Amino acid sequence: MVHSILLICGSVRVGSINAAVIATVADLVRTPLATDTYNGLGGLPHFNPDLDHDALPVEVAELRAAIRDASALLVSTPEYAGAMPGALKNLLEWTIGGAEISDKPTGWINPSTTPLRAEKTYASLATVLGYTGATLIDGACVDVPVPRQSIDEHGLVRDELIRRSMSGAIAALTQAIV
């Protein structure tokens, strides 16, 4: 069985630091582990409990299938106005009606260069993930400051110290799934 980590970027902005974190994690993961990056964040319909039943909107069914098929989840999200972005909260709201995240090993990488500024964002993320039933893995929920200048022209973090810190989070998540 091939284990995989579903990578979720909480930013819809092209070229965001969070997108670079997700791309770098994908670059760091080695066989026999695989990654899949969820790219439908901006296309999800607004959560509506009236639509959360069989014959789900296609985008929601695809999201839930990606989560169901993954062995673990890893999120990187920016802080907007002291909280997680609405698009990520919307994604998580769509998962509460299903059981796909329940007991799924989950981690995050907070790339903020001022981690205290993003503290409420990740506390809120932990709260919402708790409602989904996700299993938060301590060593996979980390602050890894990523200055914009550490990202290369291909959207990858090249600083070796930062990459090692990300690898530590990947290792903790890997231990939880194998």
Beta strands, then each sheet from edge to edge (+ up, - down):
strand 1: 4-9
strand 2: 34-38
strand 3: 72-76
strand 4: 105-110
strand 5: 135-143
sheet 1: 2+ 1+ 3+ 4+ 5+
end
